[in-house]
Amino acid sequence: MTVAALIEDDGRFLLVQERISGKSVYNQPAGHLEDGETLVDAVIRETREETAWEFLPEAVTGIYQWRLPDMSKTFIRVAFSGKRLQHDPDGALDACIEKTLWLSPEEIRNQHDRLRSPMVLRSVEDYLAGFRYPLTLLSDLG
């Protein structure tokens, strides 16, 4: 189970360039749900750890299932849209993060072969199409 943050500012989306298995790829601020965490708490934490931005989730953009091409793993991702708040320019980023960047939808589409997964572009396209579901869609039954 993973979460991702869709943060748009003036037509550009916040992405991270990260090194995964020796390859440099683009992704939204994203990561795995930790034990005892809610999905909302996870996306706030992952965004802070990977970008040093505080994130306020406002809606669910989509829930996506993707299987690695070698069929070894299946990922379920909940993508959240929301606002960036404060930035800590001195904040430490996760070790795999090479840099953060703001890209337009066209620039993201042009990096198709360097996206971490197809969920990156699909969630941006869904956001641009206006997909927004209330956070109450998600229920934490503790």
Backbone as JSON, one array per atom type, in Angstrom:
{
  "sequence": "MTVAALIEDDGRFLLVQERISGKSVYNQPAGHLEDGETLVDAVIRETREETAWEFLPEAVTGIYQWRLPDMSKTFIRVAFSGKRLQHDPDGALDACIEKTLWLSPEEIRNQHDRLRSPMVLRSVEDYLAGFRYPLTLLSDLG",
  "N": [[0.86, -1.18, 0.0], [0.67, 2.1, -0.96], [1.1, 5.7, -0.89], [0.58, 8.89, -2.44], [1.39, 12.3, -3.2], [-0.22, 14.86, -4.89], [0.69, 17.86, -5.85], [-0.02, 20.9, -7.02], [1.07, 23.87, -8.48], [0.58, 26.85, -9.97], [0.24, 25.6, -12.48], [2.23, 23.69, -12.52], [3.64, 20.63, -11.26], [4.76, 19.23, -8.2], [7.48, 17.17, -8.11], [9.7, 14.43, -7.39], [13.06, 13.57, -8.03], [14.44, 10.53, -7.97], [16.69, 7.93, -6.95], [16.42, 4.66, -7.75], [17.14, 1.37, -7.44], [19.54, 1.82, -8.83], [18.72, 3.4, -10.94], [17.73, 6.58, -12.13], [14.73, 8.15, -11.54], [11.48, 9.72, -11.99], [8.97, 10.79, -9.71], [5.94, 11.33, -7.85], [5.94, 12.91, -4.6], [5.99, 10.24, -2.51], [5.25, 7.06, -0.95], [5.43, 4.16, 1.2], [2.8, 2.99, 3.29], [3.06, 3.02, 6.76], [3.07, 0.83, 9.62], [0.35, 1.27, 11.77], [-0.29, 3.79, 10.89], [-2.45, 6.26, 9.42], [-3.77, 6.63, 6.1], [-3.81, 9.32, 5.3], [-2.08, 10.48, 7.21], [0.25, 9.18, 6.37], [0.76, 10.21, 3.77], [1.25, 12.87, 4.33], [3.56, 12.65, 5.92], [5.36, 11.34, 4.12], [5.57, 13.28, 2.09], [6.82, 15.39, 3.45], [9.24, 14.11, 4.21], [10.4, 13.59, 1.73], [10.48, 15.97, 0.3], [10.67, 18.2, 1.94], [8.53, 19.88, 2.19], [5.56, 20.91, 3.81], [2.41, 19.37, 3.69], [-1.0, 19.66, 2.9], [-3.5, 17.54, 2.66], [-6.37, 17.52, 0.59], [-8.2, 16.17, -0.98], [-9.01, 12.95, -2.39], [-7.54, 11.84, -5.26], [-7.39, 9.55, -6.76], [-7.45, 5.93, -6.71], [-5.19, 3.48, -7.32], [-4.11, 0.53, -8.99], [-1.26, -1.33, -9.7], [0.86, -3.59, -11.31], [4.15, -4.75, -11.18], [6.13, -5.09, -14.15], [7.49, -7.57, -14.24], [5.84, -9.12, -12.8], [6.24, -9.53, -10.09], [5.44, -8.01, -7.91], [2.57, -6.26, -6.67], [1.16, -3.07, -6.52], [-0.86, -0.92, -4.6], [-2.01, 2.27, -4.79], [-2.91, 5.23, -3.19], [-3.75, 8.31, -4.24], [-3.42, 11.65, -3.34], [-4.68, 14.93, -3.59], [-3.79, 18.3, -2.89], [-2.69, 21.12, -0.9], [0.44, 22.81, -0.85], [2.26, 23.83, 1.96], [4.21, 25.21, 4.34], [7.73, 25.42, 3.65], [10.76, 23.84, 4.42], [13.79, 24.83, 3.86], [16.17, 23.83, 4.8], [15.62, 21.29, 5.47], [16.23, 17.83, 5.84], [16.34, 15.41, 3.27], [15.02, 12.22, 2.23], [17.39, 9.6, 1.68], [17.43, 8.51, -0.93], [16.49, 10.49, -2.58], [17.3, 12.61, -5.17], [16.75, 15.18, -6.11], [14.25, 17.8, -5.88], [11.62, 18.95, -8.0], [9.66, 21.11, -10.1], [7.33, 20.38, -12.47], [5.63, 20.82, -15.59], [2.49, 19.49, -16.85], [2.98, 18.67, -19.52], [5.77, 18.39, -19.55], [6.0, 16.28, -17.78], [4.66, 14.27, -19.2], [6.47, 14.05, -21.31], [8.56, 12.78, -20.07], [7.93, 10.16, -19.94], [9.23, 7.6, -20.13], [10.9, 7.73, -17.98], [9.44, 7.77, -15.68], [8.58, 6.62, -12.45], [6.5, 4.8, -12.23], [3.52, 3.88, -14.12], [1.49, 5.01, -12.67], [2.16, 7.56, -11.91], [1.86, 9.46, -14.08], [-0.81, 8.85, -14.74], [-2.24, 9.64, -12.42], [-1.78, 12.4, -12.45], [-3.08, 13.08, -14.86], [-5.69, 12.36, -14.14], [-6.13, 14.19, -12.06], [-6.01, 16.59, -13.55], [-8.27, 16.2, -15.07], [-10.18, 16.72, -13.24], [-10.83, 14.96, -11.19], [-11.82, 14.47, -7.97], [-12.25, 13.26, -4.84], [-13.94, 13.1, -1.73], [-12.1, 13.21, 1.37], [-13.34, 11.68, 3.23], [-14.0, 9.39, 1.94], [-12.18, 7.52, 2.65], [-11.89, 5.28, 5.28], [-10.77, 4.88, 8.52], [-10.62, 2.28, 10.54], [-9.29, 1.74, 12.78]],
  "CA": [[0.0, 0.0, 0.0], [1.45, 3.33, -1.05], [0.38, 6.96, -0.99], [1.29, 9.88, -3.24], [0.86, 13.67, -3.1], [-0.31, 15.68, -6.1], [0.75, 19.25, -5.43], [0.05, 21.72, -8.22], [1.25, 25.3, -8.24], [0.73, 27.62, -11.2], [0.35, 24.71, -13.64], [3.35, 22.74, -12.39], [3.48, 19.65, -10.2], [5.96, 18.91, -7.43], [7.96, 15.8, -8.27], [11.05, 14.14, -6.89], [13.92, 12.71, -8.84], [14.98, 9.6, -6.99], [17.47, 6.82, -7.49], [15.84, 3.39, -7.34], [17.86, 0.25, -8.08], [20.56, 2.37, -9.71], [18.13, 4.18, -12.02], [17.15, 7.85, -11.74], [13.35, 8.2, -12.02], [10.61, 10.78, -11.46], [7.81, 10.3, -8.97], [5.38, 12.27, -6.89], [6.29, 12.54, -3.23], [5.21, 9.02, -2.33], [5.9, 6.01, -0.21], [4.64, 3.09, 1.79], [2.07, 3.13, 4.54], [3.73, 2.36, 7.88], [2.18, 0.21, 10.6], [-0.28, 2.18, 12.72], [-0.51, 5.09, 10.26], [-3.56, 6.41, 8.49], [-3.31, 7.01, 4.76], [-3.58, 10.77, 5.31], [-0.82, 10.71, 7.94], [1.36, 8.67, 5.57], [1.08, 11.12, 2.66], [1.85, 14.07, 4.94], [4.92, 12.28, 6.31], [6.18, 11.08, 2.93], [5.84, 14.55, 1.42], [7.82, 16.1, 4.26], [10.52, 13.4, 4.15], [10.98, 13.57, 0.38], [10.54, 17.3, -0.33], [10.76, 19.23, 2.99], [7.31, 20.68, 2.16], [4.38, 20.46, 4.56], [1.34, 19.1, 2.73], [-2.36, 19.58, 3.42], [-4.37, 16.79, 1.73], [-7.73, 18.05, 0.5], [-9.08, 15.24, -1.68], [-8.44, 11.76, -3.02], [-7.61, 11.96, -6.72], [-7.66, 8.23, -7.3], [-6.87, 4.74, -6.11], [-4.62, 2.83, -8.49], [-3.45, -0.77, -8.83], [-0.26, -1.55, -10.75], [1.73, -4.74, -11.1], [5.45, -4.65, -11.84], [6.13, -5.89, -15.39], [7.95, -8.95, -14.02], [4.76, -9.76, -12.03], [6.71, -9.9, -8.77], [4.74, -7.23, -6.88], [1.44, -5.41, -7.03], [1.06, -1.9, -5.67], [-2.09, -0.15, -4.51], [-1.61, 3.65, -4.45], [-3.93, 6.25, -3.0], [-3.18, 9.62, -4.59], [-4.1, 12.76, -2.7], [-4.37, 16.28, -4.04], [-3.88, 19.25, -1.79], [-1.89, 22.33, -0.94], [1.74, 22.91, -0.18], [2.23, 24.84, 3.01], [5.55, 25.72, 4.61], [8.88, 24.68, 3.16], [11.96, 23.93, 5.24], [14.9, 24.71, 2.91], [17.27, 23.09, 5.42], [15.13, 19.97, 5.83], [16.91, 16.67, 5.26], [15.49, 14.58, 2.42], [15.36, 10.8, 2.19], [18.67, 9.35, 1.0], [17.27, 8.18, -2.36], [16.04, 11.67, -3.33], [18.37, 13.38, -5.79], [16.31, 16.58, -6.07], [12.83, 18.06, -6.11], [11.44, 19.82, -9.14], [8.29, 21.44, -10.5], [7.19, 20.11, -13.9], [4.32, 20.97, -16.2], [1.98, 18.2, -17.34], [3.67, 18.3, -20.76], [7.11, 17.91, -19.19], [5.81, 14.95, -17.18], [4.36, 13.36, -20.32], [7.7, 13.85, -22.08], [9.46, 11.93, -19.29], [7.2, 8.9, -19.77], [10.13, 6.46, -19.91], [11.65, 7.9, -16.73], [8.53, 7.81, -14.54], [8.74, 5.44, -11.6], [5.44, 3.86, -12.61], [2.46, 4.54, -14.88], [0.59, 5.69, -11.75], [2.56, 8.97, -11.82], [1.17, 10.22, -15.12], [-2.26, 8.63, -14.65], [-2.82, 10.46, -11.36], [-1.75, 13.78, -12.93], [-4.16, 13.2, -15.84], [-6.96, 12.34, -13.41], [-6.23, 15.49, -11.39], [-6.33, 17.6, -14.56], [-9.65, 15.93, -15.49], [-11.08, 17.17, -12.18], [-11.2, 13.92, -10.24], [-11.62, 14.82, -6.56], [-13.17, 12.54, -3.98], [-13.72, 13.59, -0.36], [-11.25, 12.39, 2.24], [-14.21, 10.75, 3.96], [-14.0, 8.14, 1.2], [-11.28, 6.61, 3.37], [-12.3, 5.04, 6.66], [-9.79, 4.23, 9.38], [-11.38, 1.57, 11.56], [-8.4, 1.58, 13.91]],
  "C": [[0.89, 1.22, 0.0], [0.51, 4.53, -1.15], [1.23, 7.9, -1.85], [0.59, 11.22, -3.11], [0.92, 14.34, -4.47], [-0.4, 17.13, -5.65], [0.99, 20.09, -6.67], [0.18, 23.18, -7.81], [1.5, 25.98, -9.58], [0.99, 26.71, -12.42], [1.49, 23.73, -13.6], [3.11, 21.84, -11.18], [4.82, 19.38, -9.52], [6.28, 17.43, -7.61], [9.31, 15.67, -7.59], [11.77, 13.34, -7.96], [14.63, 11.83, -7.83], [15.73, 8.49, -7.68], [16.94, 5.53, -6.88], [16.53, 2.29, -8.14], [18.83, 0.75, -9.15], [20.04, 3.24, -10.84], [17.51, 5.46, -11.45], [15.77, 7.99, -12.38], [12.62, 9.37, -11.37], [9.39, 10.16, -10.81], [7.19, 11.48, -8.24], [6.02, 11.97, -5.53], [5.39, 11.36, -2.85], [5.98, 8.02, -1.49], [4.9, 5.06, 0.41], [3.96, 3.52, 3.09], [2.82, 2.37, 5.62], [2.69, 1.84, 8.87], [1.65, 1.26, 11.57], [-0.6, 3.55, 12.16], [-1.81, 5.1, 9.49], [-2.98, 6.78, 7.13], [-3.0, 8.49, 4.67], [-2.28, 11.09, 6.04], [0.38, 10.28, 7.11], [1.74, 9.64, 4.45], [1.67, 12.43, 3.17], [3.3, 13.79, 5.29], [5.83, 12.1, 5.1], [6.52, 12.38, 2.19], [6.91, 15.34, 2.15], [9.2, 15.44, 4.13], [11.2, 13.5, 2.78], [11.18, 14.95, -0.23], [10.81, 18.44, 0.65], [9.6, 20.23, 2.91], [6.29, 20.06, 3.11], [3.23, 20.4, 3.56], [0.02, 19.0, 3.45], [-3.23, 18.82, 2.41], [-5.78, 17.35, 1.77], [-8.7, 17.08, -0.14], [-8.29, 14.01, -2.11], [-8.62, 11.94, -4.52], [-7.92, 10.61, -7.35], [-7.0, 7.15, -6.47], [-6.47, 3.84, -7.27], [-3.98, 1.49, -8.11], [-2.5, -0.94, -10.01], [0.63, -2.71, -10.36], [3.03, -4.5, -11.85], [5.45, -5.53, -13.09], [6.6, -7.33, -15.2], [6.97, -9.75, -13.16], [5.15, -10.11, -10.6], [5.99, -9.18, -7.64], [3.59, -6.47, -7.49], [1.35, -4.29, -6.02], [-0.35, -1.33, -5.75], [-1.66, 1.23, -4.03], [-2.85, 4.5, -4.29], [-3.25, 7.59, -3.24], [-4.07, 10.71, -4.02], [-3.72, 14.06, -3.39], [-4.54, 17.21, -2.85], [-2.92, 20.4, -1.98], [-0.53, 22.14, -0.28], [1.62, 24.03, 0.84], [3.65, 25.38, 3.18], [6.62, 24.81, 4.01], [10.05, 24.9, 4.11], [13.17, 23.74, 4.32], [16.1, 23.95, 3.48], [16.86, 21.67, 5.8], [15.87, 18.86, 5.11], [15.91, 15.86, 4.45], [15.94, 13.13, 2.51], [16.59, 10.59, 1.32], [18.53, 9.09, -0.49], [16.87, 9.38, -3.21], [17.24, 12.44, -3.86], [18.03, 14.86, -5.81], [14.79, 16.63, -6.2], [12.73, 19.02, -7.29], [9.96, 20.02, -9.42], [8.21, 21.27, -12.01], [5.76, 20.33, -14.36], [3.8, 19.59, -16.61], [2.68, 17.74, -18.61], [5.07, 17.76, -20.47], [7.04, 16.52, -18.55], [5.54, 13.92, -18.27], [5.63, 13.04, -21.12], [8.73, 12.99, -21.36], [8.87, 10.53, -19.09], [8.1, 7.72, -19.45], [10.95, 6.57, -18.63], [10.74, 8.0, -15.51], [8.66, 6.51, -13.76], [7.71, 4.37, -11.93], [4.42, 4.6, -13.45], [1.47, 5.29, -13.97], [0.91, 7.18, -11.64], [1.77, 9.8, -12.82], [-0.35, 10.06, -15.01], [-2.89, 9.51, -13.57], [-2.81, 11.95, -11.73], [-2.9, 14.0, -13.93], [-5.53, 13.21, -15.14], [-7.19, 13.65, -12.66], [-6.66, 16.56, -12.39], [-7.76, 17.43, -15.08], [-10.67, 16.29, -14.41], [-11.49, 16.11, -11.19], [-10.83, 14.34, -8.82], [-12.69, 14.08, -5.76], [-12.9, 12.99, -2.55], [-12.84, 12.63, 0.44], [-12.07, 11.4, 3.05], [-14.43, 9.45, 3.21], [-13.2, 7.07, 1.93], [-11.73, 6.48, 4.82], [-11.2, 4.31, 7.41], [-10.55, 3.59, 10.53], [-10.51, 1.16, 12.74], [-8.03, 0.19, 14.18]]
}
